[in-house]
Amino acid sequence: MRAPPPPPTILAETVRRALAEDIDRGDVTTDACVAPTTMGEAMLNAREPMVVCGLPILDEVYAQVDPLVDVDPHVGDGDQVAEGALVASVTGPAASILLGERVALNFMQRLTGVATLTRRFVDALPVGSSTRITDTRKTTPGLRALERYAVRCGGGFNHREDLGAAVLIKDNHIAAAGGCRQAIERAKAFAPHTCRIECEVDTRAQLEEALLAGADIVMLDNFDDDAARDAVALVHGRAIVEVSGGITLERVAALGALGVDIISVGALTHSAPASDLGLDWS
């Protein structure tokens, strides 16, 4: 089943801001070189293997630039394609195609890069593993909804949407509250009954304290594989186990084999390289 894209209102507003940034003063080069009556066709091509993401955004870009431009996708978001694959064709007034080209490519390259990296992490899990690969809130300001969509297109899952979505007690909360137990007890007294309590722990002693205080989820922060194995045994089903910090592709298989429930990876959104897509004139 394909991941649902962000709501149309979010797509429209995000694209509006991006277009305003790039074309509010017009396109002096296209105006100088291309007659307004010239029609054209351009092909969006994959120049390397990738997991495609961003086609609804591509469509929205050209809908806002010029409704006479037609975007015809040849694949779907979440599809894996080979180098040289035709992703979409764009036809209509040549000047309008050129006007939206950079914004369209910026979105497509960024989101496809996130989806592609996510798929690599998901594929690194052991066969049959129930461990989830999730993102974090380390997203590009203003692009969180789109980048989280890209993670879903790559087969990953999303962590909390924003600070109001869930209780996640981190090291600074623990320091400010006076300890794991105090922070968790205050959170349990304050949070609605529908809200789980997650607590980040840095040591085995903190983990024991968090479990005794009744944390629903424990985040093992920067635990190596041996420490994570020991932690999973200690938890023994009493809480959901999340591992975060220092997560590389090389570690995913080992962590998945340990039986952790969640591996959260900030790199999915803060360090994904842009995919090489080109809009080539036909």
Backbone as a ProteinNet text record, in pm:
[ID]
protein_1_A
[PRIMARY]
MRAPPPPPTILAETVRRALAEDIDRGDVTTDACVAPTTMGEAMLNAREPMVVCGLPILDEVYAQVDPLVDVDPHVGDGDQVAEGALVASVTGPAASILLGERVALNFMQRLTGVATLTRRFVDALPVGSSTRITDTRKTTPGLRALERYAVRCGGGFNHREDLGAAVLIKDNHIAAAGGCRQAIERAKAFAPHTCRIECEVDTRAQLEEALLAGADIVMLDNFDDDAARDAVALVHGRAIVEVSGGITLERVAALGALGVDIISVGALTHSAPASDLGLDWS
[TERTIARY]
83.5	0	87.8	54.9	136.2	111.5	216.4	202.8	119.6	23.3	-53.8	33.3	22.2	101.3	48.2	123.5	73.1	-55.3	-134.7	-260.2	-234.2	-330.1	-312.4	-281	-336.3	-309.4	-162.6	-100.7	41.6	126	92	164.7	156.1	36.6	15.8	95.2	92.2	162.2	313.7	362.9	507.6	557.8	484.2	522.9	513.1	409.8	393.2	515.2	562.8	679.8	803.7	819.7	937.6	936.9	820.9	811.9	835	782.3	803.7	951.5	1022.9	1166.5	1243.2	1194.8	1273.3	1223.7	1092.2	1042.7	960.1	961.9	881.4	921.1	1047.4	1091.8	1094.2	1034.1	1028.9	1151.8	1162.2	1273.4	1328.8	1426	1476.9	1540.4	1601.5	1667.3	1565	1462.1	1359.3	1284.9	1251.7	1182	1263.3	1395.2	1481.3	1500.9	1492.7	1533.1	1418.1	1303.7	1198.2	1071.1	1018.7	895.1	778.2	685.2	573.3	486.6	486.3	400.2	466.5	594.8	668.2	618	588.2	549	668.3	667.4	781.1	744.9	841.3	827.1	961.6	957.4	1079.1	1054.5	1159.6	1150.6	1226.6	1158.7	1224.1	1284.9	1417.9	1490.3	1571.5	1574.4	1661.1	1801.2	1898.9	2036.5	2116.7	2046.3	2105.3	1988.8	2013.2	1904	1849.3	1718.5	1658.4	1518.7	1467.8	1327.8	1260	1169.5	1108	1018.5	1025.5	934.7	921.9	797.7	775.1	685.1	625.5	543.4	422.6	355.1	247.4	299	421.5	480.3	517.3	569.2	599	473.2	363.6	236.8	190	206.9	164.4	248.8	377.7	464.2	411.3	386.2	344.2	198.9	116.5	-20.2	-19.1	74.4	83.5	155.7	253.4	325.9	236.9	167.5	85.1	-4.5	-134.9	-226	-222.2	-163.7	-154.4	-42.5	44.3	149.6	91.5	119.1	68.7	183.3	164.8	263.9	209.1	282.9	239.1	338.7	308.6	401.6	404.6	521	537.7	562.7	586.5	602.5	526.1	530.2	463.9	562.2	525.5	608.7	624.8	747.7	779	831.9	823.8	875	1027.6	1091.2	1234.4	1256.3	1344.5	1371	1520.7	1555	1694.5	1746.8	1876.2	1938.5	1881.9	1845	1790.2	1639.5	1573.6	1427.2	1360	1250.2	1167.5	1070.2	1081.3	998.8	869.5	878.2	760.4	793.1	690.1	706.6	627.3	680.4	619.3	602.7	480.1	453.3	369	387.1	310.4	392.5	353.4	430.2	574.9	668.2	809	856.5	813.3	857.1	811.6	692.9	641.3	715.7	748.4	826.4	960.7	1025.3	1154.6	1142.3	1034.2	1013.3	1007.9	943.1	928.5	1034.7	1127.4	1222.4	1302.4	1365.8	1455.8	1381.1	1268.4	1190.7	1142.9	1093.6	1046.6	1159.1	1276.7	1389.4	1439.6	1441.2	1486.1	1401.5	1269.8	1181.6	1202.8	1202.5	1213.6	1347.2	1455.9	1587.2	1599.2	1548.7	1557	1472.7	1346.8	1257.9	1295.1	1336.3	1380.6	1506.5	1594.3	1713.3	1678	1581.4	1538.1	1474.6	1387.9	1322.2	1423.7	1522	1622.6	1708.9	1752.5	1834	1751.4	1626.9	1540.7	1528.1	1507.4	1494.9	1621.9	1735.4	1861.4	1865.2	1818.9	1816	1713	1596.8	1493.1	1541.1	1604.4	1653.3	1766.9	1833.3	1944	1896.7	1767.9	1715.1	1717.5	1730.7	1725.8	1589.9	1588.8	1464.5	1368.8	1245.4	1145.2	1145.9	1235.4	1243.4	1119.1	1074.7	962.5	1010.5	1140.7	1196.7	1158.4	1121.6	1087.3	1204.8	1226.3	1317	1232.4	1268.4	1191.8	1282.7	1218.9	1290.6	1295.2	1339.7	1338.4	1285	1291.1	1250.1	1363.4	1472.3	1585.6	1557	1457.9	1411.3	1443.7	1434	1455.7	1338.7	1363.4	1251.9	1162.3	1032.1	935.3	907.9	990.3	974	943.7	910.5	894.2	788.9	673.7	566.5	611.1	685.2	730.3	838.9	934.2	1043.3	992.4	895.9	839.5	760.3	696.2	630.8	734.2	848.7	954.9	1004.8	1013.8	1052.9	951.5	823.5	720.8	730.4	759.4	774.4	892.5	992	1107.8	1087.7	969	940	962.4	999.5	1020.9	893.6	906.6	796.3	834.9	735.6	759.3	758.3	848.5	849.7	744.8	749.4	648.3	653.2	536.3	522.3	583	560.4	608	612.8	648.6	665.2	535.3	421.6	294.4	237.8	307.4	250.8	271.3	374.5	405.6	503	508.7	607.6	736.1	844	975.8	1073.5	1105.9	1193.7	1338.2	1412.8	1551.5	1644.5	1774.9	1873.4	1855.5	1823.6	1807.1	1680.7	1575.4	1456	1489.8	1566.9	1604.9	1687.1	1780.8	1864.2	1779.9	1687.4	1604.7	1506.6	1461	1362.5	1426.1	1556.4	1624.5	1644.7	1614.7	1637.1	1530.8	1558.1	1464.6	1331.9	1339.8	1216.6	1127.9	1189.4	1110.2	1045.9	1121.7	1067.7	952.8	968.7	864.6	739.6	758.7	643.4	564.6	634.9	566.4	493.9	558.5	496.4	370.5	376.1	259.7	143.7	175	70.4	9.8	89	45.6	-18	37.9	-2.9	-140.4	-216.5	-345.3	-324.8	-427.5	-414.3	-386.5	-412.6	-388.5	-243.6	-160.4	-24.5	77.9	160.5	269.2	382.4	460.3	573.4	702.1	782.4	912.3	1022.8	1126.3	1238.3	1370.1	1453.3	1587.9	1677.8	1759	1853.8	1992.9	2092.7	2231.1	2309.7	2259.5	2330.7	2234.3	2291	2207.3	2134.9	2203.7	2140.9	2018.5	2030	1915.2	1803.5	1840.8	1740.6	1663.1	1732.9	1666.2	1570.5	1615.2	1532.5	1408	1425.4	1312.5	1210.5	1256.7	1166.1	1088.7	1157.3	1090.4	986.9	1014.2	920.3	802.8	807.8	694.7	695.9	813.8	820.9	762	685	626.3	726.8	814.7	916.5	1048.9	1154.9	1288.5	1372.2	1439.3	1526.7	1671.1	1737.1	1877	1962.6	2018.1	2091.1	2240.3	2290.8	2433.7	2481.6	2396.7	2437.5	2509.1	2622.4	2683.9	2605.7	2645.1	2565.8	2560.2	2672.2	2673.2	2583.5	2592	2507.9	2360.8	2330.8	2192.5	2139.8	2222.6	2181.7	2148.2	2232.4	2209.7	2081.3	2056.7	1937.5	1810.3	1810.6	1692.5	1660.3	1763.4	1741.4	1684.6	1734.6	1685.8	1540.2	1506.4	1369.2	1273.2	1306.6	1231.1	1080.8	1046.6	906.8	832.8	898.6	829.3	807.3	876.3	863.2	905.1	862.9	911.4	1055.3	1140.9	1283	1317.4	1363.4	1410.2	1560.5	1631.8	1776.1	1800.1	1881.9	1909.3	2052.3	2108.1	2242.5	2348.8	2428.1	2536.4	2488.5	2371.6	2315.3	2370.8	2435.3	2485.8	2420.3	2430.9	2377.1	2439.9	2567.8	2639.8	2587	2526.3	2477.7	2334.5	2259.6	2116.1	2086.3	2160.2	2134.4	2153.9	2260.9	2288.6	2182.7	2143.5	2042.4	1906.9	1872.9	1748.3	1747	1861.5	1870.2	1858	1887.5	1876	1731.3	1640.3	1499.9	1454.8	1531.9	1483.4	1360	1272.1	1146.8	1161.1	1243.3	1254.9	1401.5	1442.9	1573.1	1544.3	1570	1544.5	1673.8	1662.8	1781.8	1764.8	1831.3	1823.5	1879	1975.1	2039.7	1943.4	1830.9	1735.4	1695.9	1683	1640.9	1750.4	1842.4	1943	2066.7	2084.1	2206.6	2183.7	2060	2034.4	2087.9	2169.3	2215.8	2103.3	2104.2	2003.9	2023.6	1913.7	1921	1941.9	2007	2040.5	1926.8	1840.4	1730.5	1752.4	1719.6	1734	1607.4	1577.6	1466	1525	1518.2	1587.5	1490.8	1523.3	1439.7	1437.9	1319.6	1309.7	1305.1
-118.8	0	125	220.8	341.7	434.1	503.3	600.3	718.9	765.7	883.7	1008.6	1097.4	1220.3	1318.1	1423.7	1526.5	1588.5	1650.5	1713.8	1817.2	1833.8	1929.7	2071.8	2111.5	2246.7	2265.3	2161.9	2169.8	2172.2	2086.4	2087	2224.1	2279.4	2406.6	2519	2525.6	2633.8	2618.3	2494.5	2471.2	2508.1	2468.6	2502	2652.1	2714.3	2859.1	2934.2	2895.3	2962.2	2939.7	2817.1	2785.8	2862.4	2871.8	2946.4	3095.5	3148.1	3289.8	3319.6	3226.7	3243.7	3249	3173.4	3158.4	3242.5	3268.6	3329.9	3455.9	3511.4	3631.1	3746.7	3754.2	3862.1	3817.6	3699.7	3650.6	3570.6	3538.5	3459	3533.7	3618.2	3704.5	3623.8	3510	3429.6	3369.8	3305.7	3245.6	3352.6	3463.9	3571.4	3621.9	3621.9	3672.5	3571.8	3442.5	3340.6	3262.1	3252.6	3162	3240.6	3219.4	3287	3234.4	3319.9	3277.8	3168.5	3160.6	3062.1	2926.5	2914.9	2789.7	2682.3	2565.3	2450.7	2357.3	2275.8	2186.1	2063.6	1973.3	1851.3	1821.1	1789.2	1753	1623.6	1544.4	1415.1	1417.5	1375.2	1362	1223	1217.9	1091.3	1064.3	936	892.3	869.1	933.9	919	823.2	757.8	655.2	573.8	456.6	382.4	462.4	454.2	535	485	534.3	517.1	651.5	656.4	782.6	839.2	970.3	1038	1184.4	1234.3	1375.8	1406.3	1305.3	1330.4	1421	1410.9	1507.4	1650.7	1666.5	1799.8	1850.7	1762.3	1799.4	1850.7	1780.4	1820.2	1955.9	1975.5	2101.3	2219.5	2197.8	2305.1	2356	2263.8	2308	2353.7	2304.6	2355.7	2502.8	2539.3	2679	2766	2710.2	2787.6	2817.8	2712.6	2728.5	2605.9	2620.7	2506.1	2439.7	2506.5	2446.8	2343	2337.3	2235.9	2104.7	1997.5	1864.6	1779.4	1723.4	1632.3	1490.5	1403.7	1265.6	1171.6	1121.3	1030.1	893.7	835.5	702.1	596	638.5	548.2	610.5	547.8	602.3	628.9	715.4	737.3	606.7	578.6	454.6	346.4	368.3	269.7	278.1	162.1	156.6	154.7	242.6	248.2	239.1	194.8	179.6	307.6	316.1	427.8	434.7	554.5	573.7	565.1	531.6	518	652.4	649.4	767.9	777.5	884.6	902.8	976.2	1079.9	1157.3	1238.4	1274.9	1366.8	1493.2	1605.4	1735.9	1805.2	1838	1899.4	2025.2	2119.1	2242.6	2360	2482.2	2599.7	2589.4	2603.4	2583.1	2677.3	2803.6	2900.6	2859.7	2804.2	2762.8	2641.6	2547.5	2430.6	2475.7	2569.1	2619	2699	2771.1	2854.5	2770.7	2654.8	2571.2	2465.1	2455.2	2343.6	2329.7	2438.1	2426.1	2391	2454.6	2425.1	2279.7	2236.1	2097.5	1998.2	2024.3	1934.1	1938.1	2055.2	2063.3	1974.8	1981.8	1897	1749.3	1715.2	1574.8	1514.2	1587.3	1533.4	1514.2	1611.6	1603	1486.7	1479.5	1377.8	1238	1227.5	1097.6	1051.6	1145.3	1110.1	1053.6	1115.2	1066.1	927.8	909.6	779.9	670.9	705	606.9	563.7	660.1	625	543.5	580.8	504.6	359.5	337.7	201.3	120.2	184.4	112.9	65.5	149.8	109	-1.5	11.7	-91	-224.2	-220.6	-343.8	-408.3	-331.1	-385.8	-467.1	-459.3	-538.7	-687.6	-773.9	-917.7	-957.5	-1057.4	-1106.2	-1150.7	-1104.5	-1141.4	-1057	-958.7	-875.3	-787.7	-768.7	-678.1	-540.2	-520	-391.5	-283.1	-166.2	-53.4	43.4	91.7	203.6	331.2	426.7	550.8	672	783.3	909.9	974.7	1101.3	1180.9	1319.7	1413.7	1551.1	1633.1	1569	1639.8	1658.5	1742.2	1766.2	1908.7	1935.1	2069.3	2158.4	2272.4	2359.2	2392.4	2373.4	2400.9	2284	2178.7	2065.2	1934.3	1943.4	1820.5	1727.6	1780.6	1694	1621.6	1690.7	1629.5	1525.9	1558.1	1464.3	1340	1357.6	1241.4	1154.5	1216.8	1142.1	1060.9	1121.9	1051.3	930.6	943.5	829.1	716	749.1	645.6	581.7	663	607.2	510.8	531.3	442.1	318.7	305.3	187.8	207.3	329.7	358.3	406.7	439.1	489.3	625.4	696.3	828.4	823.4	899.6	920	1026.5	1088.4	1188.5	1305.6	1359.1	1465.5	1597	1629.9	1756.1	1743.1	1851	1844.6	1814.6	1844.4	1819	1680.9	1599.5	1471.5	1359.6	1369.1	1260.7	1310.2	1238.3	1268.3	1192.8	1265.5	1206.1	1277.8	1212	1270	1244.4	1353.5	1341.6	1386.9	1384.4	1407.8	1542.1	1646	1777.3	1784.9	1712.4	1704.8	1634.9	1527.7	1452.1	1539.5	1613.3	1701.3	1809	1867.1	1974.8	1924.3	1799.9	1743.7	1682	1655.4	1597.2	1447.2	1386.1	1243	1177.4	1054.5	979.3	957.9	910.4	878.3	1000.8	1112.5	1234.1	1279.6	1274.9	1319.1	1230.5	1098.6	1005.7	1019.1	1031.7	1044.8	1171.5	1281.4	1406.1	1392.5	1327.1	1308.4	1222.9	1117.3	1029	1101.2	1194.6	1269.8	1376.6	1425.6	1536.8	1491	1388.3	1349.6	1284.1	1296.6	1226.8	1075.8	1002.7	857.4	790.7	862.3	806.5	822.9	887.9	923	831.6	766.9	686.5	777.2	724.7	797.8	730.6	804.4	753.1	826.7	753.1	813.3	768.6	865.2	837.2	799.9	697.4	656.6	642	678.1	672.6	557.9	501.9	398.3	289.6	176.8	68.2	113.6	194.2	241.5	328	415.4	496.3	408.9	305.9	214.5	146.8	98.6	33.9	131	256.9	357.7	387.3	397.4	426.6	313.9	190.2	76.5	71.6	97.5	96.7	208.1	319.8	432.3	412.3	310	277	339.4	366.5	418.1	316.3	364.8	275.5	240.8	334.1	317.5	366.2	291.8	336.2	353.6	468	495.1	476.5	377.5	351.3	443.8	545	647.5	615.3	593.4	567	442.1	341.4	211.3	134.9	71.3	-14.8	-146	-234.6	-356.2	-444.8	-456.8	-540.6	-481.8	-349.5	-284.4	-293.3	-283.8	-295.6	-436.5	-537.5	-676.3	-695.9	-642.8	-651.7	-578.6	-463.7	-384.2	-456.4	-517.7	-591	-703.9	-771.1	-879.7	-826.9	-711.7	-652.4	-608	-545.2	-497.9	-615.5	-716.1	-842	-819.1	-731.3	-711	-611.2	-552.2	-459.1	-321.6	-293.3	-165	-184.3	-94.2	-90.3	-40.3	-102.8	-66	2.9	125.7	203.5	225.8	215.8	242.8	363.3	455.7	576.5	622.4	697.9	751.9	660	713	634.5	519.5	532.2	424.4	434.4	328.8	319.5	201.3	199.9	85.9	-45.1	-40.2	-161.1	-218.4	-134.7	-180.8	-232.2	-198.5	-226.6	-376	-457.7	-601.6	-657.1	-615.5	-667	-620	-493.8	-441.6	-508.3	-528.8	-597.7	-739.4	-805.9	-943	-948.9	-837.9	-835.2	-829.1	-791	-783.5	-648.3	-542.4	-409.4	-377.8	-296.2	-266.6	-156.4	-57.1	61.5	101.8	136.5	199.7	335.8	443.1	577.2	635.7	694.4	736	880.5	972.5	1112.4	1136.5	1052.7	1071.2	1056.9	988.4	972.2	1107.1	1207.8	1338.9	1444.8	1433.3	1540	1514.3	1393	1364.2	1288.1	1276.1	1204.5	1285.1	1223.4	1296	1309.8	1420.2	1439.6	1336	1282	1187.7	1263.5	1195.9	1259.5	1238	1337.8	1339.7	1456.8	1439.1	1547.2	1568.4	1694.4	1726.6	1757.8	1661.3	1668.3	1700.5	1802.2	1845.1	1738.2	1709.4	1604.7	1667.3
0	0	0	-87.2	-97.1	21.2	62.7	170.8	123	203.1	163	169.3	70.6	72.1	175.8	205.7	297.1	242.7	328.7	283.3	174.1	81.5	-28	19.1	133.4	182.1	217.6	273.3	306.7	179.5	83.1	-43.7	-109.8	-114.5	-183.3	-117.5	15.1	84.7	74	85.4	75.2	-63.5	-166.3	-304.2	-327.6	-273.7	-291.4	-239.1	-120	-62.4	-146.7	-196.6	-276.6	-409	-471.2	-597	-573.8	-465.1	-435.7	-418.6	-358.9	-338.2	-469.6	-569.8	-693.2	-810	-818.4	-942.5	-920.1	-799.2	-775.8	-868.3	-906.4	-996	-1142.2	-1169.5	-1306.6	-1344	-1471.6	-1524.9	-1645.4	-1619.8	-1725.9	-1838.9	-1806.2	-1909.8	-2005.8	-1949.3	-2034.8	-2113.5	-2048.4	-2118.4	-2237.2	-2221.7	-2327.8	-2440.6	-2409.5	-2506.8	-2569.3	-2502.7	-2547.1	-2578	-2697.3	-2737	-2653.1	-2613.7	-2529	-2592.2	-2724.8	-2792.1	-2811.4	-2775.4	-2795.7	-2699.7	-2752.7	-2670.4	-2656	-2551.5	-2530.2	-2449.5	-2441	-2361.7	-2297	-2167.5	-2094.8	-2018.9	-2005.4	-1940	-1808	-1702.4	-1572.6	-1565.8	-1567.7	-1577.1	-1451.3	-1411.7	-1302.2	-1356.3	-1296.9	-1342.8	-1255.3	-1163.7	-1077.6	-1021.1	-963.8	-899.5	-781.5	-758.5	-652.7	-618.8	-505.8	-468.2	-490.7	-583.5	-625.5	-515.3	-497	-405.4	-447.1	-445.4	-470.6	-587.8	-648.7	-767.5	-739.4	-624	-597.3	-587.2	-539.3	-529.1	-667.9	-751.5	-890.8	-959.6	-940.9	-1001.2	-947.1	-816.8	-755.2	-803.6	-822.4	-873.3	-1006.3	-1098.3	-1230.7	-1233.2	-1142.8	-1133.7	-1093.3	-1006.1	-963.2	-1066.1	-1135.3	-1236.7	-1356.7	-1405.6	-1526.1	-1540.3	-1525.5	-1538.4	-1675.6	-1774.4	-1907.3	-1916.9	-1816.8	-1815	-1763.7	-1835.1	-1798.4	-1745.5	-1627.4	-1567.7	-1576.1	-1643	-1662.6	-1594.2	-1474.4	-1406.3	-1474	-1481.5	-1541.2	-1433.3	-1309.9	-1196	-1079.6	-963.4	-845.4	-734.1	-643.3	-525.7	-449.2	-407.8	-339.1	-431	-563.2	-658.8	-667.1	-672.1	-697.9	-848.6	-897	-1040.7	-1064.6	-1184	-1222.2	-1286	-1299	-1370.6	-1513.2	-1555.2	-1689	-1696.9	-1587.3	-1590.1	-1613.3	-1688.8	-1708.7	-1591.5	-1514.6	-1396.3	-1430.3	-1512.5	-1551.4	-1675.4	-1748.6	-1861	-1830.9	-1877.6	-1853.3	-1987.5	-2022.9	-2153.3	-2135.6	-2229.8	-2226.1	-2272.7	-2237.5	-2276.7	-2228.3	-2320.4	-2287.8	-2177.7	-2184.8	-2084.4	-1944.6	-1932.6	-1802.7	-1749.2	-1837.3	-1795.1	-1737.8	-1808.2	-1763.4	-1633.8	-1617.9	-1500.5	-1372.6	-1379.9	-1260.4	-1244.1	-1339.5	-1341.7	-1212.9	-1167	-1052.6	-924.2	-901.1	-780.4	-783.2	-899.1	-911.2	-883.2	-941	-920.1	-776.4	-715.2	-576.3	-485.9	-502.7	-422.7	-455.7	-582.5	-622.8	-579.1	-597.3	-560.5	-410.1	-333.8	-187.9	-134.5	-175.4	-120.7	-169	-293.7	-344.3	-271.5	-238.1	-160.7	-24.3	43.7	174.9	161.9	63.1	43.6	10.2	-70.5	-112	5.3	87.1	204.2	303.7	322.5	414	369.9	239.9	190.7	216.5	208.5	235.6	381	473.4	613.8	636	575.5	590.6	533.9	418.5	355.3	433.1	520.5	598.8	718.4	753.2	864.3	829.3	927.4	899	840.5	756.3	696.5	807.1	797.9	896.6	1022.5	1030.2	1149.3	1163.1	1287.9	1313.9	1359.6	1361.8	1402.8	1303.4	1354	1268.5	1256.5	1135.8	1112.9	1114.8	1201.1	1207.4	1190.2	1154.3	1146.8	1284.4	1289.4	1411.5	1374.7	1468.1	1438.4	1377.1	1340.3	1278.1	1129.3	1103.2	967	924.4	794.5	742.6	782.3	847.9	887.5	768.4	788.6	683.1	591.2	599.1	507.5	581.9	710	788.5	729.3	692.9	641.7	515.5	428.6	304.7	330.6	418.8	445.6	518.2	606.3	674.5	576.8	480.4	372.9	294.7	268.3	195.7	274.3	406.2	489.5	473.7	474.6	457.1	319.5	217.2	81.9	74.3	158.9	162.1	247.8	307.6	388.8	537	577.5	718.3	786	913.4	993.8	1051.7	1099.5	1157.3	1309.1	1369.5	1514.1	1544.9	1660.8	1695.5	1597.2	1568.4	1469	1516.2	1643.2	1698.3	1849.7	1917.9	2062.6	2136.6	2074.2	2139.6	2115.1	2034.1	1992.5	2093.8	2176	2268.5	2374.8	2485.1	2588.6	2556.2	2537.5	2516.2	2608.7	2718.1	2819.5	2778.1	2754.7	2712.2	2824	2796.7	2901.8	2972.7	2896.6	2959.6	3044.8	3002.8	3087.6	3220.2	3210.1	3329.9	3423.7	3366.1	3447.8	3515.2	3439.5	3494.3	3599.5	3583.1	3675.8	3799.9	3792.1	3907.3	3899.8	3785.2	3769.3	3683	3640.2	3555.3	3627	3750.4	3823.9	3839.9	3879	3898.7	3768.1	3660.1	3531	3486	3499.6	3456.1	3543.5	3673.9	3762.7	3732.3	3707.4	3672.8	3539	3444	3311.5	3322.9	3402.1	3416.7	3484.3	3574.4	3641.8	3551.7	3454.7	3370.1	3239.7	3177.3	3042	3042.6	2933.3	2922.6	2921.7	2957.1	2968.5	2833.2	2724.5	2590.6	2545.8	2626.2	2584.9	2651.5	2570.9	2625.9	2675.7	2769.2	2824.9	2777.4	2703.2	2657.3	2730.3	2769.1	2840.3	2777.5	2746.1	2696.2	2813.8	2794.1	2898.7	2838.3	2918.3	2872.3	2934.3	3042.9	3117.2	3161.6	3205.1	3258.3	3385	3467.3	3591	3559	3460.4	3419.7	3364.1	3290.2	3234.8	3347.3	3448.5	3560.7	3630.8	3646.3	3711.4	3628.6	3495.4	3407.1	3409.4	3413.7	3417.5	3549.4	3658.5	3789	3798.8	3730.4	3733.8	3639.3	3555.7	3469.9	3332.5	3276.6	3139.6	3042.4	2946	2845.6	2735.8	2707	2602.4	2658.3	2634.4	2673	2547.1	2537.9	2424.4	2470.4	2415.4	2448.5	2363.3	2426.2	2351.9	2347.6	2226.7	2204.9	2279.8	2290.3	2344.1	2232.4	2263.5	2163	2156.7	2066.4	2044.4	2170.1	2240.2	2360.5	2468.4	2487.3	2588.5	2549.6	2420.2	2373.9	2399	2376.6	2401.1	2549.4	2636	2780.3	2819.1	2755.5	2786.9	2745.7	2628.3	2581.4	2678.2	2725.5	2821.5	2953.1	2996.3	3121	3108.2	2997.6	2977.2	2971.4	2892.7	2886.7	2868.1	2773.5	2740.4	2826.9	2925.6	3014.9	2950.7	2843.1	2773.8	2628.8	2544.2	2406.4	2408.5	2330.1	2328.3	2197.2	2209	2093.7	2107.9	1997.1	1995.5	1906.7	1954.9	1877.9	1905.4	1812	1830.7	1773	1681.3	1622.4	1536.1	1477.7	1395.9	1253.8	1209.1	1072.6	1003	871.5	796.6	842.1	877.3	915.8	1047.8	1132.5	1263.1	1258.5	1155.1	1153.7	1165	1092.9	1096.6	1237	1303	1437.7	1536.6	1528.1	1620.2	1595.6	1468.6	1437.4	1491.9	1487.4	1537.5	1689	1757.5	1903.6	1949.9	1859.7	1895	1945.5	1917.1	1954.6	1870.7	1925.1	1856.2	1752.2	1782.7	1697.7	1686.7	1566.5	1544.6	1483.7	1559.1	1507.7	1452.7	1333	1257.7	1212.2	1276.9	1236.5	1098.2	1058.4	928.6	811.2	830.7	720.7	662.3	748.7	702	709.5	805.6	812.9	728.1	678.2	602.6	472.5	428.3	302.9	184.5	97.4	-21.9	-123.5	-195.7	-300.9	-410.7	-459.6	-570.9	-701.4	-795.3	-922.9	-1022.8	-1030.2	-1127.3	-1221.3	-1347.6	-1443.4	-1523.7	-1554.2	-1642	-1779.1	-1868.5	-1996.8	-2109.6	-2187	-2298.8	-2406.3	-2457.2	-2560.1	-2699.2
[MASK]
++++++++++++++++++++++++++++++++++++++++++++++++++++++++++++++++++++++++++++++++++++++++++++++++++++++++++++++++++++++++++++++++++++++++++++++++++++++++++++++++++++++++++++++++++++++++++++++++++++++++++++++++++++++++++++++++++++++++++++++++++++++++++++++++++++++++++++++++++++++++++

